[in-house]
Amino acid sequence: MTDIAFPPTQSGNALTWTISDIAVVTKRNLIRLMRTPEALFFSSLQPIMFVLLFRYVFAGAIPVPGGSYVNYLMPGIFVQTMCFGAISTAIGLAEDLQTGLLERFRALPMSRAAVLGGRTTADVCRNIFVIGLLTAVGFAVGFRPTGGVANYLLAALLMLFFAYGLMWGFAIIGLTAANAETAQLMSFPLLFPLTFASSAFVPTQSMPGWLQAFANNQPVTITVNAARSLMLGGHYAMPGIIWKSLAWSLGFVVVLAPLAIQRYRKMA
Amino acid sequence: MTDIAVEARGLKKTFRKGQVKALDGFDLTVRRGQVVGLLGPNGAGKTTAVRALTTTLRPDAGTATILGLDVVKDAAKVRRIIGLAGQFATVDENLTGIENLEMIGRLNHLPHGFVKQRTEELLEQFGLSDAGSRSLKTYSGGMRRRLDLAAALVSSPPILFLDEPTTGLDPQSRLGLWEVIEGLVRGGTTVLLTTQYLEEADRLAEDIVVIDHGKVIAHGTPAELKADMGATVLAITTDSPEQAREASQLIADLSPKAPHFDGNSVELTVEEGPPKAAEVLRRLDAGSIPVVGLTLREPSLDDVFLALTGKPTEVDTEAVTQSSTARGRRGAKESS
C-alpha cells in the first residue's frame, strides 16, 4: 500500500500523542467553561448558599466537638461541592455525545483515552477554582483552619484526587445516559446518600445505629474526616485516615477509569 | 491495485439485539476520484453504512476497506486518510472557527505550522476568513455547515464522507456547498455522499447507489437509472382527487407500473409517450373525466426512487427536526 499518501504528522510516539490529545481536549473544555460565565457563576452560587445556610441557619442546632461549627463545616462543604461537581463530568460527555462531536472525534486518529482524559482534567481545573472560591467564602464567614498552610494544601490535593476518582464513575454515567438531563437525573440518587449520610454536615454519632454503620465507612465520610484532620488538626486529628482516603480514591481510579475508557471504545 | 477507494462486502449491522437490521448485506465499490451518491429514504441504513466505513461503528459481519485498509483491523490508519462531515454540523459552537479547525488539526497529529497554514487556507476557500475568530454562536446554518466541511478537510484526506451535507439548508446555501464539493472533486478527492435529495445526487454524483432496508436495491449512473424506468412519464391533471382516482382506474392497464397519485394528478410511466397519451385522452373522454392538463416528460430520479422504494423522497421539515432533536447516541444509531 505504498501508494497511499498519508498526511504529514507531528513528530512523536503513541505516548506523546496521547498526552497532546488530552491537552487539546482539556483546552477545548476549559474554553467552553470560560465562554459560559453564567454557568460558572450559578454553579458557584449553590455551594456559597450551602455555606451560608449551614453557617447561619443550622449551625446553632448542630453541636460539634471543638465548638466551632464553621470550622467543622467547611471541609464537608468542599467535599460535597466537588462530589456534586462530578455531575458536570457526566453532563459534559452526554452533551458531546448528543451534538455528534464525539462521533467526529471517533473518526479521527486521536487517542481513544483523550476524550475522557481531557474531560476529567478540565474538571480537575474547575475543582481547583472551586477550592479557591470556597476558601475565600469560608474565611469571610469565620472559617479559621488551624492545621497550617502545608496541611491545608495537602487536604486540597487529597480532595482533588478523591473528586478525580469519582469523575470516572460519572464519565460512565455520561456515556450511558441518552442525554444531559438523564445524566443529571441518574446522578442525584447516587450523590444524595453519599454526601448527606456522611460526616460532612453533622457528626455521625447523632445518626441511628444502622445509618452510622454506613456513614462511618463510606468514602465521603472518610475523605471529609481526612480533610478535617489535615485542615484543623487538634480534636479532628485521625492518624491513618489520610491513607484510607487515598486508598478509596486510588481504588476508584484503578477500577472506574478503565471501565469508562472501555465503555467509550465499545460505543461503536 | 488500489484503484478502489472504498469497498464494502456483505456488511451487516443490527441494533436493539437484532430487532432492527440497519445493514443487511450491504455492498459498495467506489473507485478513486469518483463521486458516489448513496441514496435512500430515512432509516434505509445510509448513516449506518457511513459509520461502518469511517470506523466509528463495528459491523457485525462483512468486510470493508478504504484504499485497501481494513476498517476494523487497520482502523487507526484508515482514520488518517478519511474526512467525515456529518449530517448535523458537528463543530463546537462555543469555539471560534479557527479554534475548531486547529483542534481538529491537532487531533489529526498534523505538524503545528501546517495546521495554522491549513486553517487559514480553508477559511479563505470557504469564505469564512472574516468570521474565523468569531464564536460559532454567531454563524448561520450555512456557515456552520461550511466550517463542518472545512474541519473534515484539515488533513487533506483523499477520501471524503459526506453524510447528508445539505439537509436542512436553504437553497442558496445548498448551492454554495455544492460548488465547494464540485471544486474538491475537480481536485481529485474521492467522495461518498449520502443524501435524500435526488437533485443533489443528480448534480454531484457520477454513480448512484440506492439503498433501502440496509441493502442495495439499484446501482448505476443517473442516466442508466432513469433509462431503466421506461421512457416517459405521462402526467394528467383533473379537477379533483376523486376524478384522479377514477382516471387511474381507466388507464392503469397501459403501463406495467402502478400509477402514482398526487392531489388532482395521476402519473404513469410508459414506454412510448405520444401514442399512449392519445389513448389516455380517448379513454378519459369516454369516461367523461375532464382533463385539465397533460404533460409528457423524461423521468426524474424522483420517479426512479419512487418506483424502487415505493416511498416519495420529499423530506418534510417535521421529519428533519425530529431526527435532529433525537440526536442522542441511540437516536443517531437508529435514525438510519
Contacts between the chains, C-beta under 8 A, distances in Angstrom:
chain1	res1	chain2	res2	distance
A	1	B	2	6.4
A	1	B	67	6.9
A	1	B	68	5.3
A	1	B	69	6.8
A	3	B	1	7.9
A	3	B	2	5.9
A	4	B	2	6.9
A	4	B	67	5.1
A	4	B	68	7.7
A	4	B	69	7.6
A	4	B	81	6.3
A	4	B	158	7.7
A	5	B	81	8.0
A	5	B	158	6.4
A	6	B	77	7.7
A	6	B	80	5.4
A	6	B	81	6.4
A	7	B	80	6.3
A	7	B	81	7.7
A	7	B	108	6.8
A	7	B	110	6.2
A	7	B	155	4.3
A	7	B	156	5.9
A	7	B	157	7.3
A	8	B	110	6.3
A	8	B	111	5.7
A	8	B	114	6.0
A	9	B	109	4.8
A	9	B	110	6.6
A	9	B	111	7.1
A	10	B	109	5.3
A	10	B	110	6.4
A	10	B	111	4.9
A	10	B	112	6.6
A	12	B	109	7.1
A	17	B	109	5.6
A	20	B	106	7.0
A	20	B	109	7.7
A	21	B	106	7.9
A	21	B	107	6.0
A	24	B	103	5.9
A	24	B	106	4.7
A	24	B	107	5.8
A	25	B	107	7.8
A	28	B	92	6.6
A	28	B	95	6.7
A	28	B	99	7.7
A	28	B	103	5.6
A	31	B	94	6.6
A	31	B	95	6.2
A	31	B	99	6.9
A	32	B	92	7.3
A	32	B	94	4.4
A	32	B	95	7.6
A	35	B	94	4.8
A	35	B	135	6.9
A	36	B	94	6.9
A	97	B	328	7.0
A	97	B	329	5.2
A	98	B	327	5.4
A	98	B	328	5.5
A	98	B	329	7.7
A	99	B	88	7.5
A	99	B	90	6.5
A	99	B	327	6.9
A	100	B	86	5.4
A	100	B	87	7.8
A	100	B	88	5.3
A	100	B	90	4.0
A	100	B	327	6.4
A	100	B	332	6.7
A	101	B	90	5.2
A	101	B	91	7.7
A	101	B	92	6.1
A	103	B	51	7.7
A	103	B	56	5.8
A	103	B	84	8.0
A	103	B	86	6.4
A	103	B	90	6.3
A	103	B	332	6.8
A	104	B	84	6.4
A	104	B	86	6.4
A	104	B	90	4.5
A	104	B	104	7.7
A	104	B	151	7.4
A	105	B	107	7.0
A	106	B	55	7.4
A	106	B	56	4.3
A	107	B	54	4.5
A	107	B	55	6.3
A	107	B	56	5.3
A	107	B	79	6.0
A	107	B	82	6.7
A	107	B	84	4.5
A	108	B	79	5.9
A	108	B	104	7.0
A	108	B	107	4.9
A	108	B	108	6.0
A	109	B	76	6.0
A	109	B	79	4.1
A	109	B	80	4.8
A	109	B	107	7.8
A	109	B	108	6.2
A	109	B	109	6.2
A	110	B	107	4.2
A	110	B	108	7.6
A	110	B	109	7.6
A	114	B	107	7.4
A	178	B	328	4.2
A	178	B	329	7.0
A	178	B	330	5.8
A	178	B	331	7.7
A	179	B	328	5.2
A	267	B	329	6.8
A	268	B	51	7.9
A	268	B	55	8.0
A	268	B	56	5.9
A	268	B	57	4.9
A	268	B	58	4.6
